[in-house]
């Protein structure tokens, strides 16, 4: 995330020690890390999600650097060299996105929504909150509460628009002959519950979900049926 690939080859700790001992390489490494920090909004916008020393978890890099009397770059190197024996040494998450930008995009009629998520298990660590809450948050927070877009647009840009973009000609609309992929939700109760530190929480207010005409959520409960299939554009 912050240390460049060229500095993380072989034995990470020994590789970094060798780079830091070379003035030219050390300067290049510092410059690359500084660029990555700035690109992600600075150390105050990057939070430690997991690390062997649990007292670090939940703090941003600016806070930690001040507590440990280190520069932000020295802290990053410390996380790698003293943390988990893997690339980065810690699990970090950046919070550099701007609500102003998000709302500006949501107002565009051509902007479809993706959760950018994959299949996860409830015990998986460091899962992003978007895995569970993307679409309910779009409806509750941005449409119903902030009125960034209408409810109808929130639904359209989550259903028929992405189907159109992907070339799925028989999905995304309630229309005769289309696949019955249907979500029924309660406008009063729909909301996301997942947080960054407690992500494995299902959203509320989703009463029924049908995939290919079969209920996979019925009265708010999973049916454990799997009627889905691989689909390709036509």
PyMOL commands that set and color helices and strands:
alter all, ss='L'
color gray80, all
select helices_A, chain A and resi 5-7+12-21+23-39+43-45+54-56+61-68+72-82+99-106+130-145+151-156+160-166
alter helices_A, ss='H'
color red, helices_A
select strands_A, chain A and resi 46-50+91-94+182-185+206-211+214-218+221-222
alter strands_A, ss='S'
color yellow, strands_A
deselect
rebuild
show_as cartoon
